[in-house]
């Protein structure tokens, strides 16, 4: 595809060079800075000064001023010219001789230094000598198959090396110690220092003119077979794909990132970056194409022209204008080496951004996103394409010159709704990705506000996620947009995030009450309850407490019961105030008192008593409606019994008075148990309720954490109730038998045998008797074992005592007490196991020294 990379500009017209002498032809050219040298077929050298001029319109022209000309006097064409600016010398090849002449006056050096026998030559642009005032020259010698290396100084030359080649060389280029040679049938790489060579590829020099050109460090460009321009390194490999030339290429030049080639009719331009042909310029009768320090010069026999490269930035912009994104990016990357680093970074970022918008307009969103990221796009450039997304308070102004040609999304999509939807989806995704990165720094409000608007418009589920997490949505713009799209629940979240909980709750309550419509959450009432539960604003909680309780007492009470415990203890939500508030809501009041008593375990009599009374009243209320125990009644009875059993804080007599006259016999029994009136309790359980299992359970839970005797007393009391002389109920007799047989361990067998009727058979009580005998035998054996152990221990102590008595102790008036160091006055003393003897009163003294204390404390039981 075509790119205008170069413009052909005339440098030296025919008239300036030869006037009316048609026989004069240009044979070679050399350019060094502004100095242009031309060698002709009549053995003349011409020196021109090139002056580059730029018009106001940006057009570049060259004015050539002739300085002088010099006749070499050999009547042979000047074959080649090479400038050595460091030496101010011009190397002139004429008649197989390289002559050194002064660059300014074109006079040969006084010493007459020259190199004879040269067919062609090349300068080493990567010299190995390290001498700045020396030029290394490689010649193809007139000697057959010979290459010679010279060092050329200001006024002398010195041969360095002579190398022989396998075939006759035709062309040469030099890089360091490496020679790239076109031989008769092939190209090779030859290290003239080591003699090592590397074959590249075959080539027939008889069919076409070889081209060997150094294009960079240790890399060469060669005219290969099939019209290919081949790249090769000194290692004999190619790191770039070849470029496709015509079959009759005459010359090649390099102007990065382009390779320029000349044939009979055209100048062609290929990119080194992607090897594609970029430009073709018609040019007939050309026979010289060379580059000099980035300046590409082409010549016919009669005139000299310069290929002026267009600025890379303009080339890139032209490519972007043609929507050739890939080519533009390749060219931009390649321009890195020709542009200062800071300038390149600014330019390259802008190119990436422009390329991103081109891809975006073509709906290539993945490519666009990557380009926007790499180019560090101010994301507001993208947001500004979408009408009304940027906040009204935003100070953003689009880049100038603009990064794209679109006024807004409507123009870009030409009103196509499907395309517009895709673009909005992309922006949602992109903003969501960049909002938490460095890209968003400085304008997070614009990004989050735009994202909120997109979510709301698209009814996107991520709207709520955005509002419940950290965000920078601007309240004014966002609120108006959410209200416009009837996102009232989301609007409430926005108010909450901005500390306006009252406004949020007002909206949500209206939704629940049906004043406004928003189906975002079907469980909005529960959400409000949860919100109030954790709301730190006490006034707000009190304000909406009646509303939530009227909606649902069971759920609404959670605003008090589910609050964090620390907050309940620290805030002004006093239990008494809450209980008073709940007078109109009996179910909620029970729930709250349960919370205080059972969950928070507050040990205050009024709460325990109040809860018991509420249970009782609710039960009696339900029983007055129906005689059958419904599920609710059963549940309340269970809760009441559990409270009466486990709590010791309620007013027993008060509750008992309220139960009197009702059929709550089990509850009465529990209360009598709390009063230690167990006979009354058991009498109710046995005779009124006839619940023998409950009577046994009564004995069990009433004796928890009590001693064995207390438990036995309760079981004996129950047995007495069963065996009351005034009753002859068989059920009671069987209950008594079952009680004895099932709880044999809880009875004193001797007492049981005294109270059971004589008419009972042994078989009837066999389980009880067997258990009692087993328990008695077990107790006896355990007692005997304990007695035996005690006797053994006593025997050990007695043996120790005998041993102690068996050792004589000698005491005289010369022996002193180990504590006070005074002699003994009477034969009364205390002896320690370590043999120490002390006065009895010293042994009793609590202020013994540490050594004596240690021994006495460790052996005090054996003194």
C-alpha positions in Angstrom: 0.0 0.0 0.0 1.3 3.4 -0.9 2.9 5.8 1.5 4.5 9.1 0.6 7.8 8.6 2.3 10.1 10.5 0.0 10.0 13.4 -2.4 12.4 13.7 -5.3 14.1 17.2 -5.4 16.7 18.3 -7.9 20.1 19.3 -6.5 22.5 19.9 -9.4 21.1 20.7 -12.8 22.8 19.6 -16.0 23.7 23.2 -17.0 25.6 23.8 -13.8 27.8 20.8 -14.4 28.5 20.6 -18.0 26.9 23.5 -19.8 26.6 22.5 -23.4 29.2 19.7 -23.2 27.0 16.7 -23.8 29.9 14.3 -23.7 30.3 14.8 -20.0 28.7 12.1 -17.8 28.4 11.7 -14.1 30.4 8.6 -13.0 30.3 8.8 -9.2 29.2 11.1 -6.3 30.1 11.7 -2.7 28.4 13.9 -0.1 29.9 14.9 3.2 27.7 17.4 5.2 27.0 20.2 2.7 29.8 19.3 0.4 28.8 17.5 -2.7 31.5 16.0 -4.9 30.9 14.7 -8.4 33.3 12.6 -10.5 32.9 12.6 -14.3 33.9 10.5 -17.2 36.4 13.1 -18.4 38.6 12.8 -15.3 37.2 15.9 -13.5 36.1 16.3 -9.8 33.4 19.0 -9.1 32.8 20.5 -5.7 29.4 22.0 -4.8 28.0 23.4 -1.6 24.4 22.2 -1.0 22.1 24.7 0.7 18.8 23.3 2.0 15.9 25.8 2.0 12.4 25.4 3.4 9.6 27.6 2.2 6.8 28.9 4.4 4.6 26.1 3.0 7.1 23.5 4.2 8.5 22.8 0.7 12.2 21.7 0.7 14.5 22.8 -2.1 18.3 22.6 -2.6 20.5 25.3 -4.1 23.9 24.0 -5.3 26.8 26.5 -5.5 29.8 25.4 -7.4 33.0 25.9 -5.5 35.7 24.6 -7.9 36.5 21.7 -10.2 39.8 19.8 -10.7 41.2 17.9 -13.6 43.2 14.8 -12.5 45.1 14.6 -15.8 44.6 10.9 -16.4 42.1 11.0 -19.2 40.2 8.2 -17.4 36.8 8.3 -15.7 36.7 9.0 -12.0 35.3 5.7 -10.8 34.7 6.3 -7.1 34.9 9.0 -4.5 34.9 8.6 -0.7 35.3 11.4 1.9 37.3 11.0 5.1 36.2 14.1 6.9 38.4 13.4 10.0 41.4 13.7 7.7 39.9 16.4 5.4 40.8 14.1 2.6 38.9 12.8 -0.4 39.8 9.3 -1.7 39.6 9.3 -5.5 39.7 6.1 -7.6 40.8 6.7 -11.1 42.6 4.4 -13.4 42.9 1.7 -10.7 44.7 4.1 -8.4 43.3 5.7 -5.2 44.6 9.2 -4.8 44.4 11.3 -1.6 43.3 14.9 -2.3 42.4 17.8 -0.1 38.6 18.1 0.4 38.7 21.9 0.2 41.0 22.6 -2.7 41.0 19.2 -4.4 44.8 19.2 -4.6 46.7 15.9 -4.1 48.6 15.5 -0.8 52.2 16.8 -1.1 53.6 13.4 -0.3 51.9 11.8 -3.3 50.5 9.0 -1.1 48.3 6.7 -3.2 47.1 3.1 -3.4 47.7 1.4 -6.7 46.1 -1.6 -8.3 42.5 -1.1 -7.0 39.5 -2.2 -8.9 37.0 -0.9 -6.3 37.2 0.0 -2.6 35.1 0.5 0.6 35.7 2.3 3.9 35.4 0.4 7.2 32.6 2.3 9.0 33.3 0.2 12.1 37.1 0.5 12.3 39.2 -1.8 14.5 42.3 0.3 14.8 40.9 2.8 17.3 42.9 5.7 15.8 40.6 8.6 15.1 43.0 10.1 12.5 43.1 7.0 10.4 40.7 5.5 7.9 40.6 1.8 7.2 40.2 1.0 3.5 39.4 -2.3 1.8 40.2 -2.7 -1.9 39.6 -5.4 -4.4 43.0 -5.7 -6.0 43.8 -6.0 -9.7 45.7 -9.1 -8.6 43.5 -12.1 -9.1 41.3 -13.2 -6.1 43.0 -10.7 -3.8 41.6 -8.4 -1.1 43.9 -5.8 0.5 43.4 -3.8 3.8 45.0 -0.4 4.1 45.3 2.2 6.8 45.1 5.7 5.3 46.5 8.6 7.2 46.5 12.3 6.4 49.5 12.1 4.1 50.4 8.4 3.9 49.0 4.9 3.4 49.9 1.6 5.0 49.0 -1.9 3.9 47.7 -4.0 6.8 46.5 -7.3 5.4 46.3 -9.2 2.1 43.6 -11.8 1.9 43.0 -14.4 -0.9 39.5 -15.4 -1.9 38.3 -18.7 -3.4 36.8 -16.8 -6.4 37.4 -13.4 -8.0 35.6 -10.7 -5.9 33.2 -8.3 -7.6 32.0 -6.1 -4.8 32.8 -5.6 -1.1 31.5 -4.0 2.1 33.4 -3.9 5.5 32.3 -4.1 9.1 35.1 -4.4 11.7 37.1 -7.6 10.8 34.3 -8.9 8.6 34.2 -8.5 4.8 31.0 -9.2 2.9 32.0 -10.2 -0.6 30.2 -10.8 -3.9 32.3 -13.4 -5.7 31.8 -14.7 -9.2 29.1 -17.3 -8.1 28.2 -16.5 -4.5 28.2 -14.2 -1.6 30.4 -14.9 1.4 31.3 -13.5 4.8 35.1 -13.5 5.4 36.9 -12.6 8.7 40.2 -11.2 7.4 41.7 -11.4 10.8 41.1 -15.1 11.4 40.6 -16.2 7.8 37.3 -17.9 8.7 34.6 -17.7 6.0 30.9 -18.3 5.8 29.0 -19.0 2.6 25.7 -17.1 2.3 23.9 -18.0 -0.9 24.7 -18.5 -4.6 24.6 -15.6 -7.1 25.7 -15.2 -10.7 27.7 -12.0 -11.3 27.6 -12.5 -15.1 23.8 -12.1 -15.3 23.4 -9.0 -13.1 25.3 -6.5 -11.1 25.9 -7.5 -7.5 25.0 -5.2 -4.6 26.8 -5.4 -1.3 25.9 -2.7 1.2 26.5 -2.3 5.0 23.3 -1.2 6.6 24.2 -1.5 10.3 26.5 -3.0 12.8 27.4 -6.5 11.5 24.6 -6.5 9.0 24.5 -6.2 5.2 22.0 -5.9 2.4 22.6 -8.0 -0.7 21.0 -8.4 -4.1 19.9 -12.0 -4.1 18.4 -14.3 -6.7 14.9 -13.8 -7.9 14.9 -10.1 -7.3 15.1 -10.4 -3.5 16.9 -7.9 -1.3 18.5 -10.2 1.3 19.6 -9.2 4.8 22.5 -11.1 6.3 24.6 -10.8 9.5 28.3 -11.6 9.9 27.2 -14.9 11.4 25.6 -15.8 8.1 22.0 -15.6 9.2 19.1 -13.3 8.3 17.2 -11.6 11.1 14.7 -9.9 8.7 12.5 -11.1 5.9 13.8 -10.2 2.4 12.3 -7.4 0.4 11.0 -8.0 -3.1 12.9 -5.9 -5.8 12.7 -6.0 -9.5 15.1 -8.3 -11.4 17.3 -5.5 -12.7 18.1 -3.5 -9.6 21.1 -1.2 -10.1 21.7 0.2 -6.6 20.3 0.3 -3.1 20.5 2.8 -0.2 19.3 2.9 3.4 17.3 5.7 5.1 15.9 4.1 8.2 13.3 2.7 8.3 13.3 2.4 4.6 15.4 0.5 2.0 15.5 2.4 -1.3 16.3 0.6 -4.6 16.9 1.9 -8.1 16.2 0.1 -11.4 15.9 1.2 -15.0 12.6 2.9 -14.6 11.7 3.3 -10.9 12.9 4.1 -7.5 11.2 1.8 -5.0 10.9 2.2 -1.3 10.5 -0.8 1.1 10.1 -0.8 4.8 12.7 -2.6 6.9 10.1 -3.1 9.6 7.5 -5.1 7.7 9.4 -5.6 4.3 6.4 -4.1 2.4 6.8 -1.8 -0.6 5.6 1.6 0.5 6.3 3.9 -2.4 7.3 3.9 -6.1 8.8 6.9 -7.9 9.2 7.0 -11.7 12.9 7.7 -12.5 14.5 6.9 -15.8 18.1 6.7 -16.8 19.3 6.6 -13.2 22.5 4.7 -12.6 23.7 5.9 -9.1 21.9 5.5 -5.8 23.7 6.1 -2.6 23.0 7.3 1.0 25.3 9.7 2.9 24.6 10.1 6.6 20.8 9.7 6.1 20.7 11.7 2.9 19.7 9.6 -0.2 21.1 10.9 -3.5 20.2 9.5 -6.9 21.9 10.5 -10.2 21.5 10.1 -13.9 24.4 10.7 -16.3 23.5 14.4 -16.4 21.9 15.4 -13.1 21.9 14.9 -9.3 18.7 14.6 -7.2 18.0 14.2 -3.6 15.3 12.0 -2.1 14.0 14.1 0.7 12.2 12.0 3.4 8.9 13.3 4.6 8.9 13.8 8.4 8.0 10.4 10.1 5.3 12.0 12.1 3.5 13.2 8.9 3.9 9.7 7.3 2.4 8.2 10.4 -0.5 10.7 10.5 -1.1 9.9 6.8 -1.3 6.2 7.6 -3.7 6.8 10.5 -5.8 9.0 8.3 -6.1 6.1 5.9 -7.0 3.8 8.9 -3.8 1.8 8.3 -3.2 1.3 12.0 -0.8 -1.6 12.0 1.5 0.1 9.5 1.4 3.3 11.4 2.3 1.6 14.6 5.2 -0.4 13.0 6.5 2.8 11.5 6.2 4.7 14.8 8.1 2.0 16.7 10.8 2.1 14.0 11.1 5.8 14.4 12.4 5.4 18.0 16.0 5.5 16.9 15.7 8.7 14.9 13.8 10.8 17.5 15.0 12.0 21.0 13.6 9.8 23.7 11.3 12.3 25.5 9.9 13.6 22.2 9.4 10.1 20.9 7.5 9.0 24.1 5.1 12.0 23.7 4.6 11.3 20.0 4.2 7.6 20.4 1.6 7.8 23.1 -0.4 10.2 21.0 -0.2 7.8 18.0 -1.3 4.9 20.1 -4.3 6.9 21.3 -5.2 7.9 17.8 -4.9 4.3 16.7 -7.1 3.3 19.6 -9.9 5.6 18.4 -9.6 4.3 14.9 -10.0 0.7 16.2 -12.8 1.9 18.5 -14.7 3.4 15.5 -14.4 0.1 13.7 -15.8 -1.7 16.8 -12.5 -3.5 17.3 -12.8 -3.1 21.1 -10.1 -5.5 22.3 -7.5 -3.8 20.1 -8.8 -0.4 21.0 -8.6 -1.1 24.7 -5.0 -2.3 24.5 -4.0 0.8 22.5 -5.7 3.1 25.0 -3.9 1.4 27.8 -0.5 1.5 26.1 -1.0 5.1 25.1 -2.1 6.1 28.7 -5.2 7.7 27.3 -6.9 10.3 29.4 -10.1 8.3 29.7 -12.2 11.4 29.6 -11.3 11.7 25.9 -13.3 8.5 25.5 -16.1 9.4 27.9 -16.6 12.8 26.1 -17.8 10.9 23.0 -20.8 9.8 25.0 -23.4 12.6 25.4 -24.1 13.7 29.0 -21.8 11.2 30.7 -19.2 13.7 31.9 -20.4 15.6 35.0 -21.6 19.1 34.4 -18.9 20.3 36.8 -16.1 18.6 34.8 -13.4 20.9 33.5 -12.2 18.5 30.8 -11.4 19.9 27.4 -10.6 17.6 24.5 -7.0 17.3 23.2 -5.9 19.7 20.5 -5.2 18.8 17.8 -8.0 16.3 18.2 -7.3 12.5 18.5 -10.2 11.6 16.2 -12.7 13.2 13.9 -16.0 12.4 15.7 -18.1 14.9 17.5 -19.9 12.3 19.6 -21.1 8.7 19.6 -24.2 9.5 17.4 -21.9 10.7 14.6 -19.6 7.7 15.0 -22.3 5.1 14.9 -24.5 7.2 12.5 -27.5 6.5 14.8 -27.2 2.7 14.6 -28.6 1.7 18.0 -27.0 -1.8 17.9 -23.5 -0.2 17.4 -24.3 2.4 20.1 -25.2 -0.4 22.6 -21.9 -2.2 21.8 -19.9 1.0 22.3 -21.6 1.6 25.7 -20.9 -2.0 26.8 -17.3 -1.5 25.9 -17.1 1.7 27.8 -18.7 0.1 30.9 -16.1 -2.7 30.8 -13.2 -0.3 30.2 -14.1 2.1 32.9 -14.7 -0.7 35.4 -11.1 -2.0 34.6 -9.3 1.4 34.8 -11.2 3.0 37.7 -8.9 1.3 40.3 -5.7 1.9 38.4 -3.3 4.8 38.0 -5.1 5.8 34.8 -8.0 7.1 37.0 -5.8 9.3 39.2 -6.9 12.9 39.2 -10.4 12.3 37.7 -12.0 9.4 39.6 -15.2 11.5 40.0 -15.6 11.8 36.2 -15.0 8.0 35.7 -17.3 6.7 38.5 -20.0 9.2 37.6 -19.9 8.1 34.0 -19.9 4.5 35.0 -22.9 5.0 37.2 -24.8 6.6 34.4 -24.0 3.8 32.0 -25.1 1.1 34.5 -28.3 2.9 35.3 -29.2 3.4 31.7 -28.5 -0.2 30.8 -30.2 -1.5 34.0 -26.9 -3.3 34.7 -26.6 -5.4 37.9 -23.2 -3.9 38.7 -24.8 -0.6 39.5 -25.5 -1.7 43.1 -22.0 -3.2 43.4 -20.6 0.2 42.4 -22.7 2.1 45.0 -22.0 -0.3 47.9 -18.2 -0.2 47.4 -15.8 2.7 47.5 -16.7 5.1 44.8 -16.3 8.8 43.7 -19.7 9.4 42.1 -20.7 13.0 42.2 -23.9 13.3 44.2 -25.7 16.0 42.2 -25.2 14.6 38.7 -25.6 11.0 39.8 -28.8 11.6 41.8 -30.5 13.4 38.9 -29.6 10.6 36.5 -30.8 7.8 38.9 -34.1 9.6 39.5 -34.5 10.1 35.7 -34.1 6.3 35.2 -36.3 5.5 38.2 -33.5 3.8 40.1 -34.8 4.8 43.5 -33.2 2.0 45.5 -29.8 2.8 43.9 -30.4 6.4 44.7 -30.9 5.5 48.3 -27.6 3.7 48.3 -26.0 6.8 46.8 -27.5 9.0 49.6 -26.3 6.5 52.2 -22.7 6.5 50.7 -22.7 10.3 51.0 -23.9 10.2 54.6 -27.5 11.1 53.9 -29.2 8.2 55.6 -32.4 10.0 56.3 -32.9 10.7 52.6 -32.1 7.1 51.7 -34.6 5.7 54.2 -37.3 8.1 53.1 -36.9 6.8 49.5 -36.9 3.1 50.5 -39.9 3.5 52.7 -41.8 5.1 49.8 -40.9 2.1 47.7 -42.2 -0.4 50.3 -45.4 1.6 50.8 -46.0 1.7 47.0 -45.7 5.5 46.7 -43.0 5.0 44.1 -42.2 2.0 41.9 -38.8 0.2 41.9 -38.6 -3.6 41.7 -34.8 -3.8 42.3 -35.2 -5.6 45.6 -38.2 -7.8 46.5 -36.9 -8.0 50.0 -36.6 -4.2 50.5 -38.4 -4.3 53.8 -36.0 -6.8 55.3 -33.1 -4.7 53.8 -34.4 -1.6 55.6 -34.6 -3.6 58.9 -31.1 -4.7 58.4 -30.0 -1.2 57.6 -31.6 0.2 60.7 -30.1 -2.6 62.8 -26.6 -1.3 62.0 -27.5 2.4 61.6 -25.5 4.5 64.2 -28.0 7.3 64.0 -30.3 6.6 67.0 -32.8 9.3 66.2 -33.3 7.7 62.8 -33.8 4.2 64.3 -36.4 5.6 66.7 -38.1 7.5 63.9 -38.7 4.4 61.7 -39.1 1.9 64.6 -42.9 2.1 64.6 -43.0 1.8 60.8 -41.0 -1.4 60.7 -42.9 -2.9 63.7 -46.2 -2.2 62.1 -45.2 -3.9 59.0 -44.0 -7.1 60.8 -43.4 -7.3 64.5 -41.4 -10.5 64.3 -38.9 -9.1 61.7 -39.1 -5.5 62.8 -37.9 -6.2 66.3 -34.5 -7.1 64.8 -33.6 -3.4 64.8 -33.1 -3.8 68.5 -32.3 -7.4 69.0 -29.7 -7.8 66.2 -27.7 -4.7 66.9 -24.0 -5.4 67.7 -23.7 -6.2 71.5 -21.0 -3.5 72.0 -23.3 -0.9 70.5 -26.2 -2.0 72.7 -24.1 -1.6 75.8 -22.6 1.8 74.8 -25.5 3.6 73.1 -28.7 5.2 74.5 -30.9 2.3 73.4 -31.9 1.5 77.0 -33.9 -1.7 77.5 -36.5 0.0 79.6 -37.2 2.6 76.9 -37.4 -0.1 74.2 -39.8 -2.3 76.3 -42.0 0.8 76.8 -41.9 1.5 73.1 -43.0 -2.1 72.4 -46.2 -2.0 74.6 -48.3 -1.8 71.4 -46.5 -4.7 69.8 -46.9 -7.8 72.1 -45.1 -10.3 69.8 -42.2 -7.9 69.4 -42.1 -7.3 73.1 -41.8 -11.0 73.8 -39.0 -11.3 71.3 -37.1 -8.4 72.8 -37.4 -9.7 76.4 -36.2 -13.1 75.1 -33.3 -11.3 73.7 -32.5 -9.7 77.0 -33.0 -12.8 79.1 -31.9 -15.6 76.9 -29.3 -14.1 74.6 -27.8 -11.2 76.6 -28.4 -13.1 79.9 -29.2 -9.9 81.8 -29.9 -10.9 85.4 -32.6 -8.5 86.3 -35.8 -9.8 88.1 -38.1 -7.4 86.2 -37.2 -8.8 82.8 -37.4 -12.4 83.8 -40.7 -11.9 85.6 -42.1 -9.7 82.7 -41.2 -12.4 80.2 -42.8 -15.1 82.2 -46.0 -13.1 82.6 -46.1 -12.3 78.9 -45.7 -16.0 78.1 -48.5 -16.8 80.6 -50.8 -14.2 79.2 -50.3 -15.2 75.6 -50.9 -18.9 76.5 -54.1 -18.0 78.4 -55.2 -15.8 75.6 -54.8 -18.6 73.1 -56.5 -21.2 75.4 -59.5 -18.8 75.7 -59.9 -19.0 72.0 -59.5 -22.7 71.5 -59.3 -25.7 73.8 -56.9 -27.6 71.5 -53.2 -26.8 71.9 -52.1 -25.3 68.6 -48.5 -25.1 67.5 -48.2 -21.6 68.8 -49.6 -22.6 72.2 -47.3 -25.6 72.4 -44.3 -23.5 71.6 -45.2 -20.9 74.2 -45.7 -23.6 76.8 -42.3 -25.0 76.1 -40.7 -21.6 76.4 -42.5 -20.9 79.7 -41.5 -24.2 81.2 -37.9 -23.7 80.1 -37.8 -20.2 81.6 -39.4 -21.4 84.9 -37.0 -24.3 85.2 -33.7 -22.5 84.3 -34.2 -19.1 85.8 -34.0 -18.3 89.4 -34.6 -14.5 89.1 -38.4 -14.2 88.5 -40.9 -13.6 91.3 -42.1 -17.2 92.0 -45.1 -16.3 94.2 -46.3 -13.6 91.8 -46.3 -16.1 88.9 -47.8 -18.8 91.0 -50.7 -16.5 91.9 -51.3 -15.8 88.3 -51.4 -19.6 87.5 -53.8 -20.4 90.2 -57.2 -21.4 88.8 -55.8 -22.4 85.4 -55.0 -25.8 84.0 -51.3 -25.1 83.8 -50.5 -27.9 86.3 -47.0 -28.6 85.0 -46.0 -25.0 85.4 -47.5 -25.0 89.0 -45.4 -28.1 89.8 -42.2 -26.3 88.5 -43.0 -23.3 90.6 -43.6 -25.4 93.8 -40.3 -27.1 93.0 -38.6 -23.7 93.0 -40.2 -23.1 96.5 -38.8 -26.5 97.7 -42.3 -27.7 98.1 -41.6 -30.9 96.3 -44.5 -33.0 97.8 -47.0 -30.5 96.3 -45.2 -30.5 93.0 -45.0 -34.3 92.8 -48.6 -34.6 93.9 -49.7 -32.4 91.0 -47.6 -34.4 88.5 -48.8 -37.8 89.8 -52.4 -37.2 90.7 -53.5 -34.3 88.5 -51.4 -34.8 85.4 -50.8 -38.6 85.9 -47.5 -37.9 84.0 -45.2 -40.4 85.7 -42.4 -39.7 83.3 -42.6 -36.0 84.1 -42.5 -36.8 87.8 -39.2 -38.7 87.3 -37.8 -35.9 85.1 -38.8 -33.5 87.9 -36.7 -35.4 90.4 -33.8 -35.4 87.9 -33.7 -31.7 87.0 -34.5 -30.5 90.5 -31.5 -32.4 91.9 -29.0 -31.2 89.3 -25.9 -29.8 90.9 -27.0 -31.2 94.2 -25.5 -34.0 96.4 -26.6 -37.6 96.3 -28.7 -37.4 99.5 -30.8 -34.6 98.0 -31.5 -36.6 94.9 -32.4 -39.7 97.0 -34.7 -37.7 99.1 -36.6 -36.6 96.0 -36.9 -40.1 94.6 -38.0 -41.5 98.0 -40.6 -38.7 98.1 -41.9 -39.7 94.7 -42.1 -43.3 95.8 -44.1 -42.3 98.9 -46.5 -40.4 96.7 -47.0 -43.6 94.6 -47.4 -45.8 97.6 -49.7 -43.4 99.6 -51.9 -45.7 101.8 -55.0 -43.9 100.7 -54.6 -45.0 97.1 -55.1 -48.3 95.5 -54.6 -47.3 91.9 -52.9 -50.1 90.0 -51.3 -47.5 87.7 -49.6 -46.0 90.7 -48.4 -49.4 91.9 -46.9 -50.1 88.5 -45.4 -46.6 88.3 -43.7 -47.3 91.7 -42.4 -50.7 90.5 -41.0 -49.1 87.3 -39.5 -46.3 89.3 -37.6 -48.7 91.6 -36.6 -51.0 88.8 -35.4 -48.2 86.5 -33.7 -46.0 89.1 -32.3 -48.6 91.5 -29.2 -46.6 92.1 -31.1 -43.6 93.4 -32.7 -45.4 96.4 -31.6 -46.7 99.8 -32.6 -50.3 99.5 -33.1 -50.8 103.2 -35.6 -47.9 103.4 -37.3 -49.2 100.3 -37.8 -52.6 101.8 -39.5 -51.0 104.8 -42.1 -49.1 102.8 -43.0 -51.5 100.0 -46.1 -53.7 100.7 -45.5 -57.1 102.0 -47.7 -58.5 99.3 -45.1 -57.7 96.6 -43.2 -60.7 95.3 -39.5 -60.8 94.9 -39.9 -61.5 91.2 -41.8 -58.1 90.9 -38.8 -56.2 92.3 -36.1 -58.5 91.0 -34.4 -55.8 88.8 -34.4 -53.4 91.7 -33.1 -56.0 94.1 -30.5 -57.2 91.7 -29.3 -53.7 91.2 -29.3 -52.9 94.9 -27.4 -56.1 95.7 -24.9 -55.3 92.9 -24.5 -51.8 94.2 -24.1 -53.0 97.8 -21.5 -55.5 96.8 -19.7 -52.9 94.7 -19.7 -50.4 97.6 -18.4 -53.1 100.0 -15.6 -54.1 97.7 -14.6 -50.5 97.0 -14.6 -49.9 100.8 -12.4 -52.9 101.3 -10.0 -51.9 98.6 -9.7 -48.4 100.1 -9.2 -49.9 103.6 -6.5 -52.2 102.3 -4.7 -49.3 100.6 -4.9 -47.2 103.8 -3.5 -50.1 105.8 -0.6 -50.6 103.4 0.2 -46.9 103.5 0.1 -47.0 107.3 2.5 -49.9 107.3 5.0 -48.0 105.1 4.9 -45.1 107.6 5.4 -47.4 110.5 8.4 -49.0 108.8 9.9 -45.6 108.2 9.4 -44.7 111.8 11.2 -47.8 113.0 14.1 -47.1 110.6 14.4 -43.7 112.0 14.4 -45.0 115.6 17.0 -47.7 114.7 19.8 -45.1 114.2 21.5 -43.9 117.4 21.9 -40.1 117.9 24.7 -39.0 120.1 24.1 -35.7 122.0 26.5 -34.0 124.3 26.9 -30.5 125.8 29.5 -29.8 123.1 27.1 -30.3 120.2 25.5 -27.1 119.0 22.2 -26.4 117.3 22.6 -25.9 113.6 20.2 -22.9 113.7 21.3 -20.8 116.7 24.8 -22.4 117.2 24.1 -22.7 121.0 24.8 -26.0 122.9 21.9 -28.2 124.0 21.0 -27.9 127.7 18.5 -30.8 127.8 18.1 -34.0 125.9 15.2 -32.7 123.8 15.8 -31.9 120.1 14.5 -32.2 116.6 16.4 -34.2 114.0 16.0 -33.8 110.3 16.5 -36.6 107.7 19.8 -35.0 106.6 21.2 -35.6 110.1 20.9 -32.0 111.3 20.0 -31.5 115.0 18.3 -28.4 116.2 16.4 -27.1 119.3 12.7 -27.7 119.3 12.0 -24.0 119.6 14.4 -23.3 116.7 12.6 -25.8 114.6 9.4 -24.0 115.3 10.8 -20.7 114.4 9.5 -19.4 111.1 12.6 -17.4 110.3 15.0 -20.2 109.6 17.8 -19.6 107.1 17.2 -20.8 103.5 19.2 -24.0 103.8 17.4 -25.2 106.9 14.1 -24.1 105.4 14.7 -26.2 102.3 15.4 -29.3 104.3 12.6 -28.9 106.8 10.0 -28.1 104.1 11.0 -31.2 102.1 10.9 -33.6 105.0 8.6 -32.1 107.6 6.3 -35.1 107.5 9.2 -37.4 108.4 10.6 -35.5 111.4 
